[in-house]
Amino acid sequence: MKLKTSITLLLSALMATQAAYAAQQLTVWEDIKKSDGIKTAIADFQKQHNVEVKVQEMPFAQQIEKLRLDGPAGIGPDVLVIPNDQLGSAVVQGLLSPITVDAAHQAAYTPSAMAAFIQNNVVYGIPKAIETLVLIYNKDLLPSPLKTLDEYRTFSQKQREAKQYGLLAKFDQIYYSWGAIAPMGGYIFGKDGKGGLNTHDIGLNTPGSIEAVTYLKSFFTQGLLPGGILGDNGLNAIDSLFTEKKAAAVINGPWAFQPYEAAGINYGVAPLPELPNGKPMSSFLGVKGYVVSTWSKDKALAQQFIEFINQPQYVKERYQKTQEIPPLLALMNDPIIKDDEKANAVAVQAARASAMPGVPEMQEVWGPANAALELSVSGKQEPKAALDGAVKQITMQIDAMQASNQ
């Protein structure tokens, strides 16, 4: 009897030891070619917390899809990286665990970046990196950036007289035209009074939205933008004209920096210009953030890890190694970013940007909105009629989507 008791106690002790050891392991999914940016932070975290951190790289936009399979199977991560526009559907599907972040910690980040990982007043992640549209100009054709969009229109007129282009932008798509629509009085979804979004209140056909689209249409009707930039292949046409030095400036994102540099363009980067109403152009803010899996066996430790690696000294090193702009205010005000023309332009514009709505209903907006904009700027339909039609279609699609989920 004593022997059985001893064996039972020994097995219990071994199981407890194994459980304790298992609880002191974290699996982290990091973005492709970005784990080098958190190596030092991980090494320090392992020492301070006596924990083993295993890192696996995979494209950040694919991590949620993989979590759906690996999480329930018990082979998923504790911490992963996702884009903010995947947050809404991930929360609805129960894939992510809420985290506790006090007001002081939230205030360390730009408000728009932090808001990108909050759903219904619940925090689900800590923002890691931001990207947004900026103005990229060829310094050999335009020595310094212009202040207003009207000035770019006048400059573009002169360029066309010389068989060149001034400013090129995909104003036929909501991702690019949003920069004018939002500051002139448009919106995607209204507020519900509780800090959330009212997906039945769509503001893409407000008087301000119509005025903005009518203004952007003038760039096409005056022949300042080539017809070839309309539609899905338009970005390729814009890139070609810019790298062939046939256009002086473009509205594009940080993802274009390396290709333009490789093409030998002597380019500069600036925040987007001012609109006729005196307000600077806005833009959509893309935010990557660290989140905790629902299936994490130690959610408290996972949150500690996220907070630890996002301390200023580690974020600075991450920026130096990955060149991804962090939305941490302490770093955005650091000379390492403020004295870098490209990084500072992205940081300044990011402060003027708004995060793309993270609710699943946003997926019903893109198609109808883009179709309406193309109809408007090409002159095939008046902006009001086109935008009214888009709002009607978006509403119908959202109603159908919500009905199917009930």
N, C-alpha and C positions, 0 to 999 in steps of 0.2 A: 504493500500500500504506500509505504514511504517512497519507494522507487518510482511508482506511478505519479505521485505528487511532485516529486523532484523533476521528472521528465516534463510534466505539464507546466511547471513553473519555468523550466528552461526554455520550452517552446514559446511560452508567452513572452518571455524576455526577448527571445530572438525576434519574434513578430513585432514587438514594440520597437526594438532597435531598427528593424527594417522599415517600419512605418515612419519613424523619426527621420531616418536617412532619406526616405522617399520624399518626405515633406520638405527636405532641404535641397531639393533639386528644382531648377527652373529650366523650362525649354522656351527659347525665344526665337520667333521668326522675324528676321530682319529683311529689308529690301535688298535686291540684287546689288552687289558691289558697294554695300553701305556698312557692312559689319565692322570694317576697319575703323570706322568713326566712333565705335563704342567699346573698343578693346580695352582701353585704359580704365574706363568707367566700370566695365565688367570685372576686371582684375581687382580693382579696389573693393567692389561690392562683395566679391567672393571672399576676400580676406576679412572684411568687417562683419559679414553675416555667416561665415562658415558654411557657404552654400556653393554648389556646383551649378554653373549656368552653361547650358548647351545652346549654341546658336546655329540656326539653319537659315540660309539665304533663299529667298524666292521672290518673284515679282509681287510688289505690294498689292496690286490690283487683283491678284488671284488668290490672296491668302484667305479671304472669307469663304470663297467657294471650296477651298481645300479643307477649311475648318469644319464645314458642314459634314464632311465624311470622317475626318480624322478625330474630331472632338468626341463624338459618341463612341468611337472605337477605342478611346483611351490612349491614342498616340498623337494627339494634337498638342499645340503649344499652351503655355501659360500666358504668354504675352505675344502679341502680333502687331503688325502695322497695317492700317487700312486708310483709304482715302475717305474724306468726310462724306462724300456723296453716297457711300455704301452704308453709312451708319444707320439710317432710318430702317432699311429693310433688315439689317442684322439685328437690331433691337426688337423689331416686330417678331422675328423668327426665334428670339430667345438665345442668340448665339453669344452675346456679350454680357459680362457682369458689370453692374454699376460700381463706381468707385467713389470714395469720399475725398473730396478736395475742398479745403477751407477757402474762404473768401480771399485771404491774403495770398495763398498760393495761386489761385485763379488770376488775381490781379497782376501776377508776374508776367502774364502773356498778353498779347494784343487782344482786345475784347472780341474782335471778329473771329480770330483763330480759336480762342477758347470756346466761344459760342458754337463753333462748328462741331464740337463734341459733346454738346448738351442737347438732350431730347426731353421735352416736357419737364424742364427744370431738374433733370437728373443727369449727372456727369458720367460719361462712359469712357473718356479717354483724355490723354494729355497731348496737345499738339506738338509735333516734332519738326515739321518743315512746311513752308508755304511757297506757293508760286502763283503768279498772276500776270496779266498782260501788261506790257510796257511799250514805250515807243523806242524803236531801234532805228538809228539814222546813220547814213553813210557820211562820214566827216569830210570826205573829198567832194561831195556834192552839196552838203549842207553843214557848214562848219560848226554850228551850234543849234540846239533844238529850238523850235518856236514855242511861244507861250500859249497860243489859243488854236482851237480847231479851225476857226475862221481864217487865221493866218496861214494855216496849212492849205486851206482851200484856195486862197489867193496865190500862194506859192505853187500849188499844183497847176493852176491855170497858166502860169508862166512856163512851167516845165512842159506842159502839153504843147505850147507854142514852139518849143524846141524839140518836139517829138520825144520827150522824156516824160516820166511820171514823177509826181511829187510824193504824196502820202498814199499808201495802199492799205486797205483793211477789209476784212470780210464782214462788212456791215449787213450782208444778207443772212447772217446767222446770229442767233440770240446771244451766243457766248461772246461775240465781239460787239454787237450793237447795245448790249446791256450797259456799256459804259456811258451811253447817252441817255438811255431810257430811264434808268434809276434816278439820276440827279435831276431829270426834267419831270419827274412825278409819276413814273410807272412803278409797278411792283409785280412780283410773281404771285405770291400768296400773302393775304392779309394776316393780321394777328387775331388770335382767338380770345384775347383778354386774360389768358392764364399763362402767358409767356410762350405759348406754342403758336403753330401756324394754322390758319383756317384755310384748308385746301379747297373750300367751296367759294372763296373770295379771290378771284383771279384778276389782277390789275394790269393786264397787258394791253387793254384797250381804253385806258383812262385818257382824258384830254392831253395829259403830259406825255403819255406813250405815243399817241398819234402825232403830236408835235415833234417828238424826237425822231420818229421814223421818217416823217416828212422832211426833216432837216437832213438826215443821212441820205435820203433819196436824192437830194440835190447833187451829191458827189457823183452819182451815176448819170443823172439827166444832163449835167454839164460836161459829161465826157471825161471826167477826171479819173474814173476807174474803168479798167478794161472789162468788157463783158465776159471775158474768159475766166474771171475770178468768181463768177456765180457758180453755185452748186458744190458738189462734194470734192471736186478736184481743184477748187479755187486756191487752196493754200499752196499747192504745188506751183501754180502759176505765179503767185505772189513771191514765193521763195526764188523762183527762177529769175523773175524781173529784178529782184533785189541783188542776187548774187551775180547777175550779168551787168550790174551797175546801170540799169535802165530805170530804176526807181530810187528816190533819195531817202525814203523813210517807210517803215512798215509798223503796224501794230501787231505784235507777236509776243510769245512768251520766252522764258529763260531757256526752254528746250531748243531754241533756235540759235543760241549764242555759239555753241561749238560748230555747227554746220556753217554759219556765216564766217566764223574765224578761219575754218578750214578752206573756205572759198577765197580767202585773202582780202576780205572786206575790212577796211579801216572804219570800224563802226563805234558809235557811242550809244549809250542807253539813258533814257530819261523817263520820269513818270508821264502818264498820259496828259494831254493838254486840257486847257479850260474850254468849257462850252459857252455858247452865246449868253447864257444866263449868269455867267461869272463863276459857276461851280466847276471844280475839276471833274474830268471824266472819272467814273467809277469803273469797276471791273469785278468779275467773279473771282473769288479767292479759293484756290485749291489748297486743301490742308491735309497733310498726312499726320496721323497720330498713333500713339501707342495705346492699345486697349487690352483688356483682360478677358480671356476666354471663360465662358460659362463652365467649362469642364476642368478648369484649373483646380488642382488639388490643394493649392495654398494661395488663395486669392489675396490675402493680406500681404504675403511676401511678394507676390507679383506686383502689387501696387507700390510697395516699398521700392522695388527695383525700378519701376518707371519714374518715381519721384527722384531716386538717387541719380540715375543717369541723366536727368534733366537739370542738374545743378549747373550754374553758369560756367564753371571751369571745364566741365565735360562737354557742354553744348558748344563751347568755343572750339575745343579740339575737334568735335564732330564736324563743325562748319569748315574748319581748315582742311579736313581730309575728304569731305564729300561735296563741299561748295553748295550744299542745300541751305537756303536761308531759314534760320530759326525764328519763330515768332516770340522769342523770349525778349522782353523789353531791355533787359540788361545787356544783351548782345547786340540788339538793333541800334543801340546808342554807343556801342563800342567802336573805337577807331578802325578796327579790323573790317567792319562793315561800312561805317559812315565815310571812310576814306576810299572805299572801293566804288567806283562809279556805277558799275553794273549791280552790285549787291545793294547799294544804297537806293538806287532807282526802284528796285523790286520791293525793298522795305518800305519806302515812302508810299508807293502805289498800293501796297498791301494794307496800309493803314486806311486808305480810302476805299478799299474793296469790301465786298460783302460775300460771306461764304455761300456757296450754292446750297439751296435748301436740301437738307439731308433726308427728307421724308420720301417714301417710295413713290408718292404721287408725282414727284418731280420728273420721273421717267416718261410721264404722259405729256410733258410740256414741250420737250425738244422738237419733236417732229412737226406738230402743228405750228409752233412759233417760227421755226425756220422756213416752213412753206409760206407762211404769211409774209415774212420779211422779203423773201425772194420775189413774191408776187408784187409787193409794194415797190421795192427799189428798181425793179425791172420795168415798172409802169404798166404791168398787166392788170393791176387792180389798185384802187385807191387805198391808202393806208388804213383808213377807218374801216372800210368794208373788209379788208383782209384781216385786220386784227380782231374785229368782231367775230369773224368766222373762226379764227383760231381759238378764241376764248370759248366759243360754243362747242367746238370739237374737243378741246381739253376737258371741259366740264363733263361732257358725255363720257369720255374715256375714263375719267376719274370715278364717276358714278358707277360705271360698269366694273371697274377694278375693285372698288370698295364692296360692291354687291357680291362679287365672286369670292371675296375673302370672309364674308359673314357666315 
